[in-house]
Amino acid sequence: MLVSLEFEFDPERVPGGKRAPRVDLSRSVREDTARRSLESVSPHLVEVRGWGEVWWTGDFDVAAARGHLDGSLPAERCMACRMDARNVAGHGSASNSLVDVPLFD
């Protein structure tokens, strides 16, 4: 199966008023794009090193994941808990493992 994408531009904006060039994408580029697109909508387990794991969909936000794991927000307002119900059980799971270390004695 041969699939191609064609990009066309407004002829008034193309220098000289010529038709825009045709761009074809190779099969490997199309497959990679499809894989990334599928990953962006499919939840997957992401490890936050030293903190724990969180189910995530789309672009990963490490600050939001850490906030979820340390329980800095209530679960009702937590992005990770709203994103995937499997995260609710792990909300605040890293809060007991975090230790305050004094900078000066």
All heavy atoms as an XYZ file, in Angstrom:
811
protein
N       0.846     -1.172      0.000
C       0.000      0.000      0.000
C       0.897      1.242      0.000
O       1.777      1.387      0.827
C      -0.873     -0.023      1.255
C      -1.729      1.204      1.371
S      -2.922      1.086      2.696
C      -2.019      1.833      4.010
N       0.677      2.084     -0.925
C       1.460      3.311     -1.036
C       0.614      4.478     -0.546
O      -0.497      4.692     -1.008
C       1.880      3.538     -2.486
C       2.708      4.775     -2.760
C       4.022      4.687     -2.001
C       2.975      4.912     -4.236
N       1.150      5.178      0.423
C       0.453      6.327      0.986
C       1.382      7.518      0.880
O       2.570      7.420      1.142
C       0.092      6.096      2.467
C      -0.567      7.315      3.047
C      -0.796      4.875      2.603
N       0.846      8.637      0.491
C       1.686      9.841      0.420
C       0.915     11.024      0.966
O      -0.305     11.019      0.993
C       2.137     10.104     -1.006
O       1.030     10.456     -1.816
N       1.657     11.994      1.393
C       1.067     13.243      1.862
C       1.462     14.337      0.884
O       2.577     14.369      0.391
C       1.572     13.590      3.249
C       1.231     12.600      4.347
C       1.906     13.023      5.644
C      -0.262     12.517      4.556
N       0.547     15.210      0.637
C       0.828     16.302     -0.277
C       0.574     17.610      0.438
O      -0.454     17.788      1.080
C      -0.079     16.191     -1.500
C       0.232     17.202     -2.564
C      -0.596     16.969     -3.813
O      -0.766     15.812     -4.214
O      -1.088     17.967     -4.347
N       1.558     18.487      0.384
C       1.435     19.800      0.993
C       1.283     20.829     -0.112
O       2.045     20.839     -1.061
C       2.677     20.136      1.830
C       2.889     19.211      2.978
C       3.693     18.094      2.851
C       2.276     19.452      4.193
C       3.890     17.240      3.917
C       2.470     18.597      5.265
C       3.277     17.491      5.120
N       0.295     21.669      0.008
C       0.133     22.746     -0.956
C       0.084     24.058     -0.211
O      -0.414     24.132      0.905
C      -1.137     22.548     -1.780
C      -1.047     21.342     -2.690
C      -2.206     21.281     -3.666
O      -2.804     22.347     -3.957
O      -2.502     20.181     -4.118
N       0.602     25.073     -0.842
C       0.667     26.389     -0.228
C      -0.173     27.369     -1.033
O      -0.468     27.147     -2.198
C       2.122     26.873     -0.176
C       3.021     25.936      0.569
C       3.806     25.022     -0.113
C       3.057     25.945      1.941
C       4.625     24.142      0.555
C       3.880     25.073      2.630
C       4.668     24.165      1.926
N      -0.544     28.423     -0.405
C      -1.287     29.477     -1.063
C      -0.401     30.067     -2.161
O       0.674     30.598     -1.879
C      -1.652     30.546     -0.033
C      -2.498     31.660     -0.599
O      -2.740     31.679     -1.824
O      -2.920     32.521      0.195
N      -0.806     29.965     -3.435
C       0.038     30.461     -4.536
C       0.395     31.935     -4.409
O       1.434     32.370     -4.892
C      -0.806     30.223     -5.790
C      -1.857     29.256     -5.396
C      -2.041     29.388     -3.918
N      -0.460     32.706     -3.735
C      -0.154     34.122     -3.576
C       0.989     34.347     -2.602
O       1.635     35.384     -2.625
C      -1.408     34.869     -3.098
C      -2.525     34.858     -4.123
C      -3.784     35.513     -3.583
O      -3.728     36.143     -2.513
O      -4.830     35.389     -4.236
N       1.246     33.388     -1.744
C       2.302     33.543     -0.748
C       3.605     32.859     -1.175
O       4.622     33.011     -0.532
C       1.850     32.973      0.591
C       0.646     33.721      1.127
C       0.212     33.133      2.437
N      -0.020     34.273      3.323
C       0.130     34.263      4.612
N       0.503     33.181      5.220
N      -0.101     35.328      5.330
N       3.553     32.013     -2.207
C       4.758     31.342     -2.691
C       5.486     32.310     -3.623
O       4.875     32.883     -4.518
C       4.397     30.041     -3.447
C       5.638     29.406     -4.053
C       3.705     29.072     -2.509
N       6.792     32.496     -3.415
C       7.528     33.429     -4.277
C       7.368     33.068     -5.752
O       7.499     31.922     -6.145
C       8.981     33.259     -3.834
C       8.898     32.702     -2.456
C       7.645     31.889     -2.415
N       7.038     34.042     -6.556
C       6.870     33.834     -7.995
C       5.510     33.282     -8.370
O       5.233     33.069     -9.534
N       4.652     32.994     -7.385
C       3.312     32.487     -7.676
C       3.308     31.085     -8.238
O       2.347     30.662     -8.850
N       4.388     30.307     -8.077
C       4.465     28.945     -8.608
C       3.770     27.983     -7.655
O       3.596     28.265     -6.480
C       5.927     28.524     -8.758
C       6.712     29.418     -9.689
C       8.153     28.986     -9.703
C       8.982     29.983    -10.503
N      10.402     29.699    -10.417
N       3.394     26.821     -8.202
C       2.804     25.792     -7.339
C       3.864     25.296     -6.365
O       5.042     25.230     -6.686
C       2.284     24.626     -8.169
C       0.987     24.975     -8.888
C       0.378     23.764     -9.547
N       0.162     22.620     -8.684
C      -0.943     22.401     -7.972
N      -1.906     23.280     -7.978
N      -1.069     21.323     -7.250
N       3.432     24.958     -5.182
C       4.356     24.492     -4.142
C       4.889     23.111     -4.492
O       4.222     22.332     -5.179
C       3.638     24.453     -2.808
N       6.081     22.781     -4.026
C       6.641     21.450     -4.298
C       5.862     20.371     -3.562
O       5.273     20.611     -2.518
C       8.063     21.557     -3.759
C       8.009     22.639     -2.756
C       6.961     23.606     -3.235
N       5.873     19.174     -4.113
C       5.199     18.035     -3.503
C       6.184     17.346     -2.560
O       7.344     17.163     -2.891
C       4.737     17.078     -4.589
C       3.985     15.909     -4.057
C       3.600     14.991     -5.200
N       3.086     13.768     -4.644
C       1.910     13.280     -4.941
N       1.137     13.899     -5.792
N       1.507     12.156     -4.408
N       5.698     16.945     -1.386
C       6.539     16.288     -0.389
C       5.935     14.918     -0.089
O       4.796     14.821      0.308
C       6.614     17.119      0.915
C       7.442     16.402      1.952
C       7.153     18.502      0.627
N       6.719     13.865     -0.303
C       6.293     12.508      0.025
C       7.101     12.013      1.213
O       8.310     12.227      1.278
C       6.523     11.552     -1.155
C       5.598     11.857     -2.320
O       4.431     12.181     -2.067
O       6.058     11.759     -3.466
N       6.434     11.346      2.141
C       7.110     10.799      3.310
C       7.349      9.305      3.114
O       6.480      8.590      2.614
C       6.269     11.021      4.566
C       5.981     12.470      4.923
C       5.086     12.543      6.144
C       7.279     13.217      5.177
N       8.512      8.831      3.518
C       8.825      7.417      3.380
C       7.997      6.597      4.363
O       7.443      7.120      5.334
C      10.313      7.166      3.625
O      10.601      7.376      4.995
N       7.940      5.292      4.126
C       7.154      4.406      4.979
C       7.656      4.438      6.425
O       6.865      4.473      7.362
C       7.212      2.987      4.432
C       6.404      2.028      5.242
C       6.425      0.648      4.644
N       5.610     -0.232      5.465
C       5.201     -1.399      5.092
N       5.513     -1.848      3.905
N       4.486     -2.138      5.894
N       8.975      4.446      6.632
C       9.505      4.441      7.995
C       9.127      5.716      8.741
O       8.852      5.688      9.935
C      11.020      4.251      7.993
O      11.654      5.333      7.341
N       9.090      6.839      8.033
C       8.693      8.101      8.665
C       7.224      8.044      9.050
O       6.841      8.448     10.139
C       8.972      9.298      7.730
C       8.342     10.566      8.265
C      10.464      9.473      7.529
N       6.392      7.488      8.170
C       4.958      7.380      8.471
C       4.720      6.454      9.657
O       3.914      6.741     10.529
C       4.184      6.893      7.244
C       4.102      7.894      6.130
C       3.110      7.472      5.052
N       3.222      6.088      4.655
C       4.011      5.621      3.687
N       4.785      6.451      3.034
N       4.016      4.346      3.383
N       5.448      5.305      9.708
C       5.272      4.360     10.805
C       5.727      4.970     12.131
O       5.089      4.776     13.161
C       6.034      3.069     10.527
C       5.394      2.245      9.425
C       6.238      1.050      9.015
O       7.388      0.921      9.490
O       5.745      0.254      8.209
N       6.837      5.708     12.115
C       7.332      6.344     13.326
C       6.346      7.401     13.809
O       6.073      7.508     15.008
C       8.708      6.969     13.074
C       9.340      7.481     14.348
O       9.409      6.707     15.321
O       9.759      8.648     14.371
N       5.790      8.163     12.895
C       4.808      9.179     13.247
C       3.555      8.529     13.833
O       3.012      8.999     14.823
C       4.440     10.022     12.015
O       5.633     10.612     11.499
C       3.432     11.101     12.346
N       3.122      7.423     13.239
C       1.943      6.717     13.748
C       2.212      6.154     15.140
O       1.351      6.227     16.023
C       1.555      5.590     12.792
N       3.416      5.607     15.378
C       3.768      5.064     16.682
C       3.747      6.157     17.745
O       3.179      5.996     18.819
C       5.156      4.409     16.641
C       5.600      3.829     17.986
C       7.046      3.366     17.951
N       7.966      4.368     17.471
C       8.420      5.411     18.178
N       8.000      5.601     19.406
N       9.269      6.271     17.666
N       4.355      7.315     17.427
C       4.371      8.424     18.391
C       2.964      8.932     18.655
O       2.622      9.291     19.775
C       5.265      9.548     17.890
C       6.727      9.267     18.071
C       7.523     10.494     17.793
N       7.088     11.088     16.545
C       7.881     11.425     15.551
N       9.159     11.305     15.656
N       7.393     11.933     14.445
N       2.138      8.971     17.628
C       0.764      9.424     17.795
C       0.000      8.474     18.712
O      -0.744      8.904     19.586
C       0.078      9.517     16.434
O      -1.262      9.887     16.588
N       0.203      7.166     18.538
C      -0.460      6.179     19.380
C       0.027      6.280     20.816
O      -0.766      6.215     21.754
C      -0.207      4.769     18.836
C      -0.910      3.633     19.563
C      -2.424      3.830     19.529
C      -0.535      2.302     18.947
N       1.338      6.479     21.022
C       1.881      6.627     22.374
C       1.314      7.860     23.074
O       1.162      7.870     24.287
C       3.406      6.731     22.335
C       4.094      5.414     22.068
C       5.589      5.562     21.950
O       6.092      6.706     22.007
O       6.259      4.528     21.802
N       1.000      8.894     22.306
C       0.513     10.126     22.923
C      -0.904      9.984     23.461
O      -1.323     10.780     24.288
C       0.583     11.289     21.932
O      -0.402     11.149     20.934
N      -1.653      8.967     23.010
C      -3.022      8.791     23.500
C      -3.190      7.514     24.313
O      -4.243      7.288     24.891
C      -4.048      8.803     22.344
C      -4.065     10.156     21.668
C      -3.787      7.695     21.349
N      -2.158      6.661     24.357
C      -2.230      5.419     25.116
C      -1.507      5.593     26.445
O      -0.342      5.974     26.460
C      -1.568      4.282     24.341
O      -2.180      4.106     23.095
N      -2.174      5.287     27.567
C      -1.492      5.417     28.849
C      -0.361      4.399     28.956
O      -0.487      3.268     28.506
C      -2.582      5.138     29.881
C      -3.726      4.570     29.143
C      -3.541      4.841     27.697
N       0.752      4.827     29.521
C       1.881      3.929     29.735
C       2.507      4.258     31.089
O       2.420      5.375     31.571
C       2.902      4.009     28.597
C       3.319      5.390     28.252
N       2.554      6.250     27.497
C       4.436      6.083     28.572
C       3.182      7.408     27.363
N       4.320      7.334     28.010
N       3.112      3.245     31.698
C       3.707      3.392     33.016
C       5.076      4.052     32.879
O       5.925      3.579     32.140
C       3.835      2.025     33.684
C       4.113      2.000     35.177
C       3.013      2.711     35.950
C       4.239      0.565     35.658
N       5.259      5.162     33.585
C       6.508      5.919     33.522
C       7.150      5.910     34.903
O       6.474      6.164     35.902
C       6.250      7.381     33.087
C       7.543      8.174     33.053
C       5.565      7.420     31.734
N       8.457      5.607     34.944
C       9.180      5.632     36.215
C       9.729      7.033     36.452
O      10.368      7.607     35.582
C      10.343      4.651     36.206
C      11.148      4.705     37.488
C      12.434      3.897     37.435
O      12.741      3.321     36.387
O      13.132      3.870     38.449
N       9.463      7.577     37.622
C      10.059      8.833     38.048
C      11.176      8.419     39.008
O      10.913      8.054     40.149
C       9.032      9.757     38.745
C       9.682     11.068     39.131
C       7.829      9.981     37.847
N      12.391      8.415     38.500
C      13.521      7.843     39.232
C      13.638      8.414     40.651
O      13.661      9.606     40.846
C      14.814      8.097     38.464
C      15.989      7.324     39.042
C      17.161      7.324     38.126
N      16.839      6.456     36.988
C      17.455      6.535     35.832
N      18.387      7.416     35.627
N      17.131      5.722     34.850
N      13.659      7.489     41.610
C      13.773      7.884     43.011
C      12.440      8.235     43.658
O      12.379      8.484     44.858
N      11.369      8.264     42.878
C      10.065      8.658     43.415
C       9.049      7.529     43.320
O       8.296      7.290     44.243
C       9.528      9.881     42.672
C      10.290     11.127     42.946
C      11.572     11.417     42.540
C       9.860     12.242     43.700
N      11.927     12.660     42.982
C      10.901     13.195     43.695
C       8.687     12.560     44.362
C      10.799     14.416     44.334
C       8.581     13.779     44.990
C       9.645     14.692     44.984
N       8.964      6.883     42.171
C       7.974      5.827     41.969
C       7.531      5.791     40.522
O       8.210      6.299     39.626
N       6.380      5.177     40.284
C       5.846      5.037     38.929
C       4.468      5.685     38.845
O       3.729      5.734     39.826
C       5.743      3.571     38.546
C       7.080      2.865     38.479
C       6.946      1.395     38.177
O       5.914      0.787     38.549
O       7.884      0.858     37.570
N       4.151      6.137     37.632
C       2.868      6.799     37.412
C       2.391      6.481     35.992
O       3.195      6.388     35.067
C       2.985      8.331     37.645
C       3.966      8.964     36.698
C       1.651      9.017     37.563
N       1.086      6.233     35.852
C       0.503      6.035     34.516
C       0.339      7.407     33.875
O      -0.172      8.335     34.491
C      -0.854      5.336     34.627
C      -0.713      3.890     34.993
C      -0.780      3.357     36.240
C      -0.450      2.814     34.110
N      -0.579      2.011     36.183
C      -0.378      1.639     34.885
C      -0.279      2.716     32.725
C      -0.141      0.387     34.329
C      -0.042      1.469     32.173
C       0.026      0.326     32.966
N       0.778      7.530     32.621
C       0.747      8.837     31.963
C       0.331      8.705     30.512
O       0.616      7.720     29.859
C       2.136      9.486     32.031
C       2.045     10.974     31.979
C       2.125     11.762     30.870
C       1.830     11.850     33.074
N       1.965     13.078     31.206
C       1.793     13.157     32.565
C       1.665     11.659     34.442
C       1.593     14.264     33.368
C       1.479     12.764     35.238
C       1.447     14.050     34.701
N      -0.339      9.723     30.017
C      -0.754      9.805     28.621
C      -0.263     11.133     28.062
O      -0.413     12.160     28.713
C      -2.296      9.753     28.500
O      -2.759      8.566     29.130
C      -2.736      9.756     27.051
N       0.323     11.110     26.887
C       0.771     12.347     26.246
C       2.146     12.775     26.709
O       2.945     11.971     27.179
N       2.419     14.055     26.579
C       3.725     14.600     26.960
C       3.896     14.516     28.473
O       3.051     14.993     29.230
C       3.863     16.062     26.509
C       3.906     16.187     24.993
O       4.359     15.227     24.338
O       3.489     17.236     24.475
N       4.991     13.913     28.887
C       5.236     13.685     30.311
C       5.617     14.982     31.011
O       6.430     15.753     30.529
C       6.343     12.644     30.483
C       6.564     12.252     31.909
C       5.578     11.581     32.606
C       7.745     12.550     32.544
C       5.767     11.212     33.929
C       7.947     12.190     33.863
C       6.963     11.514     34.547
N       5.017     15.222     32.169
C       5.293     16.400     32.991
C       5.853     15.903     34.327
O       5.107     15.453     35.197
C       4.005     17.192     33.196
C       4.194     18.464     34.005
O       5.254     18.635     34.639
O       3.260     19.284     34.010
N       7.174     15.956     34.474
C       7.817     15.393     35.665
C       7.394     16.127     36.939
O       7.227     15.506     37.990
C       9.354     15.345     35.506
C       9.966     16.719     35.579
C       9.982     14.444     36.551
N       7.175     17.423     36.870
C       6.751     18.180     38.060
C       5.363     17.723     38.523
O       5.136     17.540     39.731
C       6.752     19.673     37.769
N       4.454     17.517     37.595
C       3.113     17.047     37.957
C       3.170     15.624     38.508
O       2.457     15.287     39.454
C       2.186     17.117     36.755
N       4.042     14.787     37.928
C       4.181     13.409     38.414
C       4.757     13.394     39.824
O       4.296     12.639     40.688
C       5.071     12.612     37.468
N       5.746     14.221     40.086
C       6.319     14.296     41.437
C       5.292     14.833     42.434
O       5.202     14.367     43.564
C       7.573     15.159     41.448
C       8.758     14.478     40.844
C       9.969     15.362     40.867
N      11.130     14.675     40.343
C      12.261     15.268     40.034
N      12.399     16.579     40.201
N      13.269     14.575     39.560
N       4.516     15.824     42.010
C       3.457     16.353     42.866
C       2.432     15.286     43.199
O       1.917     15.227     44.315
N       2.150     14.428     42.230
C       1.226     13.308     42.455
C       1.822     12.343     43.479
O       1.165     11.949     44.438
C       0.958     12.583     41.138
C       0.462     11.196     41.303
N      -0.809     10.900     41.736
C       1.079      9.994     41.117
C      -0.962      9.595     41.792
N       0.176      9.015     41.422
N       3.088     11.979     43.272
C       3.724     10.981     44.132
C       3.971     11.496     45.549
O       3.922     10.726     46.503
C       5.023     10.486     43.502
C       4.810      9.649     42.225
C       6.114      9.465     41.481
C       4.174      8.317     42.559
N       4.232     12.794     45.693
C       4.447     13.305     47.056
C       3.157     13.800     47.702
O       3.138     14.164     48.871
C       5.538     14.377     47.101
C       5.142     15.714     46.500
O       3.949     15.951     46.239
O       6.045     16.540     46.290
N       2.058     13.808     46.934
C       0.757     14.183     47.484
C       0.626     15.655     47.814
O      -0.154     16.025     48.686
N       1.368     16.516     47.110
C       1.322     17.952     47.416
C      -0.019     18.592     47.073
O      -0.345     19.644     47.604
C       2.463     18.689     46.706
O       2.376     18.522     45.310
N      -0.791     17.954     46.203
C      -2.149     18.413     45.895
C      -3.136     17.339     46.330
O      -2.799     16.154     46.327
C      -2.320     18.611     44.387
C      -1.715     19.830     43.738
C      -1.925     19.770     42.232
C      -2.334     21.093     44.284
N      -4.357     17.721     46.672
C      -5.368     16.696     46.953
C      -5.616     15.867     45.689
O      -5.484     16.374     44.570
C      -6.622     17.494     47.321
C      -6.196     18.906     47.503
C      -4.865     19.071     46.846
N      -5.962     14.616     45.846
C      -6.173     13.719     44.706
C      -7.215     14.261     43.725
O      -7.104     14.040     42.519
C      -6.584     12.337     45.199
N      -8.193     15.005     44.222
C      -9.245     15.540     43.337
C      -8.681     16.561     42.346
O      -9.229     16.764     41.275
C     -10.353     16.226     44.149
C     -11.026     15.361     45.184
C     -10.210     15.282     46.474
O      -9.703     16.320     46.968
O     -10.061     14.163     46.983
N      -7.594     17.243     42.723
C      -6.999     18.262     41.847
C      -5.737     17.770     41.149
O      -5.118     18.511     40.394
C      -6.687     19.514     42.667
C      -7.950     20.198     43.155
C      -7.718     21.482     43.915
N      -6.557     22.247     43.522
C      -5.758     22.891     44.392
N      -6.019     22.832     45.674
N      -4.731     23.581     43.962
N      -5.347     16.540     41.419
C      -4.104     15.987     40.880
C      -4.283     15.590     39.411
O      -5.200     14.835     39.066
C      -3.691     14.768     41.700
S      -2.266     13.898     41.053
N      -3.393     16.095     38.547
C      -3.477     15.812     37.114
C      -3.339     14.316     36.830
O      -4.069     13.752     36.010
C      -2.388     16.577     36.365
C      -2.355     16.277     34.876
S      -0.902     16.949     34.040
C      -1.294     18.656     34.012
N      -2.410     13.651     37.500
C      -2.172     12.221     37.257
C      -3.379     11.384     37.671
O      -3.751     10.439     36.971
C      -0.920     11.762     37.989
N      -3.984     11.716     38.791
C      -5.157     10.968     39.261
C      -6.354     11.174     38.336
O      -7.127     10.245     38.094
C      -5.520     11.372     40.687
S      -4.310     10.826     41.907
N      -6.505     12.379     37.818
C      -7.598     12.650     36.871
C      -7.336     11.977     35.535
O      -8.260     11.579     34.841
C      -7.769     14.148     36.665
C      -8.344     14.844     37.868
C      -8.701     16.273     37.556
N      -7.682     16.896     36.703
C      -7.214     18.108     36.857
N      -7.673     18.854     37.820
N      -6.302     18.596     36.056
N      -6.053     11.839     35.156
C      -5.678     11.267     33.869
C      -5.942      9.766     33.805
O      -6.393      9.243     32.794
C      -4.195     11.541     33.609
C      -3.713     11.152     32.250
S      -1.966     11.539     32.040
C      -1.937     13.301     32.246
N      -5.646      9.057     34.896
C      -5.779      7.599     34.899
C      -6.149      7.143     36.308
O      -5.423      7.423     37.268
C      -4.457      6.956     34.460
C      -4.623      5.498     34.087
O      -5.160      4.731     34.916
O      -4.217      5.117     32.982
N      -7.258      6.433     36.434
C      -7.754      5.997     37.745
C      -6.767      5.081     38.462
O      -6.785      4.997     39.691
C      -9.097      5.292     37.579
N      -5.887      4.400     37.730
C      -4.897      3.522     38.368
C      -3.912      4.309     39.221
O      -3.259      3.750     40.103
C      -4.135      2.724     37.309
C      -5.025      1.696     36.610
C      -4.290      1.049     35.480
N      -4.234      1.981     34.347
C      -3.851      1.637     33.127
N      -3.461      0.404     32.876
N      -3.835      2.533     32.158
N      -3.790      5.617     38.999
C      -2.856      6.441     39.768
C      -3.377      6.792     41.165
O      -2.595      7.148     42.037
C      -2.545      7.741     39.011
C      -1.653      7.493     37.819
O      -0.813      6.603     37.843
N      -1.843      8.281     36.787
N      -4.679      6.710     41.362
C      -5.265      7.132     42.642
C      -4.662      6.353     43.806
O      -4.357      6.926     44.853
C      -6.802      7.003     42.610
C      -7.409      7.297     43.968
C      -7.382      7.935     41.546
N      -4.444      5.050     43.628
C      -3.897      4.228     44.716
C      -2.481      4.655     45.103
O      -2.085      4.520     46.255
C      -3.900      2.756     44.308
N      -1.726      5.202     44.157
C      -0.351      5.602     44.446
C      -0.191      7.063     44.822
O       0.928      7.539     45.012
N      -1.315      7.793     44.938
C      -1.236      9.217     45.254
C      -0.600      9.424     46.624
O      -1.031      8.856     47.618
C      -2.621      9.861     45.215
C      -2.595     11.335     45.406
N      -2.332     12.204     44.371
C      -2.773     12.103     46.505
C      -2.363     13.443     44.827
N      -2.622     13.410     46.121
N       0.459     10.203     46.671
C       1.134     10.484     47.929
C       2.030      9.362     48.422
O       2.498      9.393     49.555
N       2.285      8.365     47.571
C       3.059      7.193     48.013
C       4.507      7.510     48.349
O       5.136      6.790     49.120
C       3.014      6.095     46.951
O       3.598      6.553     45.742
N       5.048      8.581     47.817
C       6.449      8.923     48.094
C       6.577      9.893     49.266
O       7.685     10.208     49.677
C       7.097      9.533     46.851
N       5.464     10.336     49.821
C       5.541     11.349     50.879
C       6.240     10.837     52.136
O       6.889     11.591     52.835
C       4.153     11.874     51.226
O       3.346     10.823     51.731
N       6.120      9.553     52.420
C       6.775      8.996     53.607
C       8.261      8.745     53.388
O       9.016      8.640     54.349
C       6.099      7.689     54.038
C       4.686      7.924     54.495
O       4.363      9.017     54.967
N       3.845      6.932     54.343
N       8.678      8.630     52.145
C      10.074      8.306     51.865
C      10.945      9.558     51.727
O      12.153      9.452     51.716
C      10.174      7.466     50.600
O       9.714      8.195     49.493
N      10.318     10.725     51.622
C      11.088     11.949     51.500
C      11.553     12.412     52.876
O      10.799     12.370     53.837
C      10.259     13.042     50.830
C       9.762     12.739     49.432
C       8.895     13.876     48.922
C      10.909     12.487     48.488
N      12.784     12.815     52.978
C      13.362     13.193     54.259
C      13.933     14.590     54.137
O      14.585     14.932     53.154
C      14.499     12.204     54.646
C      15.136     12.621     55.960
C      13.971     10.798     54.703
N      13.677     15.422     55.129
C      14.286     16.751     55.161
C      15.738     16.604     55.596
O      16.029     15.986     56.625
C      13.556     17.666     56.148
C      12.206     18.109     55.618
O      12.063     18.153     54.383
O      11.316     18.398     56.434
N      16.620     17.160     54.805
C      18.039     17.111     55.126
C      18.466     18.525     55.447
O      18.340     19.426     54.619
C      18.855     16.564     53.935
C      20.333     16.574     54.250
C      18.372     15.175     53.563
N      18.987     18.754     56.658
C      19.408     20.115     56.995
C      20.619     20.540     56.161
O      21.534     19.744     55.933
C      19.770     20.015     58.475
C      20.035     18.574     58.724
C      19.199     17.805     57.735
N      20.599     21.760     55.696
C      21.711     22.285     54.907
C      22.853     22.720     55.819
O      24.014     22.621     55.459
C      21.255     23.449     54.052
C      20.232     23.124     52.968
C      19.795     24.376     52.245
C      20.804     22.120     51.989
N      22.498     23.216     57.004
C      23.517     23.698     57.941
C      23.225     23.110     59.321
O      22.093     22.980     59.726
C      23.506     25.227     58.030
C      23.657     25.894     56.690
C      22.546     26.414     56.032
C      24.898     25.991     56.088
C      22.676     27.029     54.801
C      25.025     26.594     54.861
C      23.921     27.115     54.207
N      24.248     22.794     60.051
C      24.060     22.268     61.419
C      24.063     23.384     62.425
O      24.566     24.406     62.310
C      25.157     21.261     61.776
C      24.933     19.967     61.010
O      23.762     19.645     60.718
O      25.925     19.295     60.712
